């Protein structure tokens, strides 16, 4: 069965390849605006489904996978920073605290079936110094990451611990996705 990942993220491609090498990539063109007042966990699932549905438009015979990851603190989303100063503000806000990473997942099948879920992972940052913050900002890594950090990159140096699914923080909950694809007989 054909599998399509509705994402251009190299991290998501890498993670899906842990399950199967047999998939195509179709970056989704979906409006990722959040609805005012909607629960953030519902929003990541909704956005994941929108991405999968966008891929399904051009691949109606495939199993389409959509995913969306959001960093939240104090029940507020932290998206990708606008610039270096915004990234520094986000990282200072996370410093020495525990925040939540929500990852939505949607798997749509050609017969109209849909499986969705939301994972929640707590990430605790160390109380890192301003020097460490500047060193991390100098890597450029924070500028294209939700919450201004990548757990799989240099951002790992800022993290004290996690409670939950590491791969969800990277952007794709591997084990639950594997179960979903097996239920569809899309992978062995």
C-alpha positions as CSV (number, residue, x, y, z in Angstrom):
1,X,0.0,0.0,0.0
2,X,1.3,3.4,-0.9
3,X,2.2,5.7,2.0
4,X,2.5,9.5,1.7
5,X,4.0,11.8,4.4
6,X,2.4,15.2,4.3
7,X,5.5,17.1,5.4
8,X,8.7,18.5,4.1
9,X,10.4,18.1,7.5
10,X,13.6,16.2,7.2
11,X,13.1,15.0,10.9
12,X,9.7,13.5,10.1
13,X,11.1,11.8,7.0
14,X,13.9,10.3,9.1
15,X,11.5,9.1,11.8
16,X,9.1,7.6,9.3
17,X,12.0,5.7,7.8
18,X,12.3,3.9,11.1
19,X,9.0,2.3,10.3
20,X,9.3,1.9,6.5
21,X,11.5,3.1,3.7
22,X,8.6,2.8,1.3
23,X,6.9,6.2,1.3
24,X,6.6,9.4,-0.7
25,X,6.8,12.9,0.6
26,X,4.1,15.5,-0.3
27,X,4.5,18.7,1.8
28,X,1.0,19.9,2.7
29,X,-0.3,23.3,1.9
30,X,-2.7,23.9,4.7
31,X,-3.7,26.9,6.8
32,X,-2.0,26.4,10.1
33,X,-3.8,29.2,11.9
34,X,-5.0,28.4,15.4
35,X,-8.7,28.9,16.2
36,X,-9.2,31.3,19.1
37,X,-10.1,29.6,22.3
38,X,-9.8,26.1,20.9
39,X,-7.9,23.6,23.2
40,X,-4.3,23.3,21.9
41,X,-4.4,19.5,21.9
42,X,-7.5,19.6,19.6
43,X,-5.7,22.1,17.4
44,X,-2.6,19.9,16.7
45,X,-4.9,17.0,15.8
46,X,-7.0,19.3,13.5
47,X,-3.9,20.7,11.8
48,X,-2.5,17.2,11.4
49,X,-5.7,16.1,9.7
50,X,-5.7,19.1,7.5
51,X,-2.2,18.3,6.3
52,X,-3.1,14.6,5.6
53,X,-6.3,15.7,3.8
54,X,-4.2,18.1,1.6
55,X,-1.9,15.2,0.7
56,X,-5.0,12.9,0.0
57,X,-6.1,15.4,-2.6
58,X,-3.2,14.5,-4.9
59,X,-2.8,10.9,-3.6
60,X,-6.3,9.5,-3.1
61,X,-5.1,5.9,-3.4
62,X,-2.5,6.3,-0.6
63,X,-2.4,6.2,3.2
64,X,-1.6,9.8,4.1
65,X,0.1,10.9,7.3
66,X,-0.1,14.4,8.8
67,X,1.6,15.6,11.9
68,X,1.8,18.9,13.8
69,X,4.0,19.7,16.8
70,X,3.4,22.6,19.2
71,X,5.5,23.7,22.2
72,X,3.3,25.2,25.0
73,X,4.1,26.9,28.2
74,X,1.5,28.4,30.6
75,X,-1.1,27.0,28.2
76,X,0.2,29.3,25.4
77,X,1.7,28.1,22.1
78,X,5.3,29.0,21.2
79,X,5.6,28.8,17.4
80,X,8.7,29.3,15.3
81,X,10.5,32.5,16.3
82,X,10.3,35.5,14.0
83,X,14.0,36.3,14.5
84,X,17.0,35.8,16.9
85,X,15.5,38.2,19.5
86,X,12.2,36.3,19.5
87,X,14.1,33.0,19.9
88,X,16.1,34.4,22.8
89,X,12.8,35.5,24.5
90,X,11.3,32.0,24.0
91,X,14.3,30.2,25.4
92,X,14.5,32.5,28.4
93,X,10.8,31.8,29.1
94,X,11.5,28.0,29.0
95,X,14.8,28.2,31.0
96,X,14.6,26.4,34.3
97,X,11.0,25.3,33.7
98,X,9.0,22.4,32.5
99,X,6.9,22.9,29.4
100,X,4.6,20.6,27.3
101,X,5.1,19.5,23.7
102,X,1.9,18.4,21.9
103,X,2.1,16.4,18.7
104,X,-0.9,15.6,16.7
105,X,-1.0,12.7,14.3
106,X,-3.6,11.8,11.6
107,X,-3.5,8.8,9.3
108,X,-6.1,8.7,6.5
109,X,-6.7,5.7,4.4
110,X,-8.1,5.5,0.8
111,X,-11.3,4.0,2.0
112,X,-12.1,7.1,4.0
113,X,-10.9,5.8,7.4
114,X,-9.1,8.1,9.8
115,X,-7.1,7.5,12.9
116,X,-5.9,10.5,15.0
117,X,-4.2,11.1,18.3
118,X,-2.4,13.7,20.3
119,X,0.7,12.9,22.4
120,X,1.8,15.0,25.3
121,X,5.4,15.2,26.5
122,X,6.9,17.2,29.3
123,X,10.3,18.7,28.7
124,X,12.3,20.3,31.5
125,X,15.0,22.8,30.6
126,X,18.1,23.4,32.8
127,X,18.6,26.8,34.3
128,X,21.3,27.6,31.6
129,X,23.4,30.7,31.6
130,X,23.1,33.7,29.3
131,X,26.5,32.5,27.8
132,X,25.0,29.1,27.0
133,X,21.9,30.8,25.5
134,X,24.1,33.0,23.2
135,X,26.2,29.9,22.2
136,X,23.0,28.1,21.2
137,X,21.6,31.1,19.3
138,X,24.9,31.3,17.4
139,X,24.2,27.8,16.0
140,X,21.2,29.1,14.1
141,X,19.2,26.0,15.1
142,X,16.5,27.9,17.1
143,X,15.3,29.9,14.2
144,X,13.3,27.2,12.4
145,X,12.0,25.2,15.4
146,X,8.8,25.5,17.4
147,X,9.7,26.8,20.8
148,X,13.1,27.8,19.4
149,X,14.9,24.5,20.1
150,X,15.6,21.1,18.6
151,X,15.8,18.3,21.0
152,X,17.7,16.2,18.5
153,X,20.4,18.9,17.9
154,X,22.3,21.4,20.0
155,X,19.2,22.0,22.0
156,X,19.8,18.8,23.8
157,X,22.4,20.6,25.8
158,X,19.6,22.8,27.4
159,X,17.4,19.9,28.5
160,X,17.4,18.4,31.9
161,X,14.9,15.7,31.2
162,X,11.7,14.6,29.5
163,X,8.6,12.7,30.5
164,X,6.9,11.1,27.5
165,X,7.8,10.3,23.9
166,X,11.1,11.7,22.6
167,X,10.1,11.1,19.0
168,X,6.9,13.2,19.5
169,X,9.1,16.1,20.6
170,X,11.1,15.6,17.3
171,X,7.8,15.8,15.4
172,X,6.4,12.3,14.8
173,X,5.2,9.8,17.4
174,X,6.9,6.7,15.9
175,X,5.5,3.9,18.0
176,X,1.8,5.0,17.7
177,X,2.2,5.6,14.0
178,X,3.7,2.1,13.5
179,X,0.6,0.6,15.3
180,X,-1.7,2.7,13.1
181,X,0.0,1.7,9.9
182,X,0.0,-2.0,10.9
183,X,-3.7,-1.9,11.5
184,X,-4.1,-0.7,7.9
185,X,-1.7,-3.5,6.7
186,X,0.3,-0.6,5.2
187,X,3.5,-2.0,6.8
188,X,4.6,-5.3,8.3
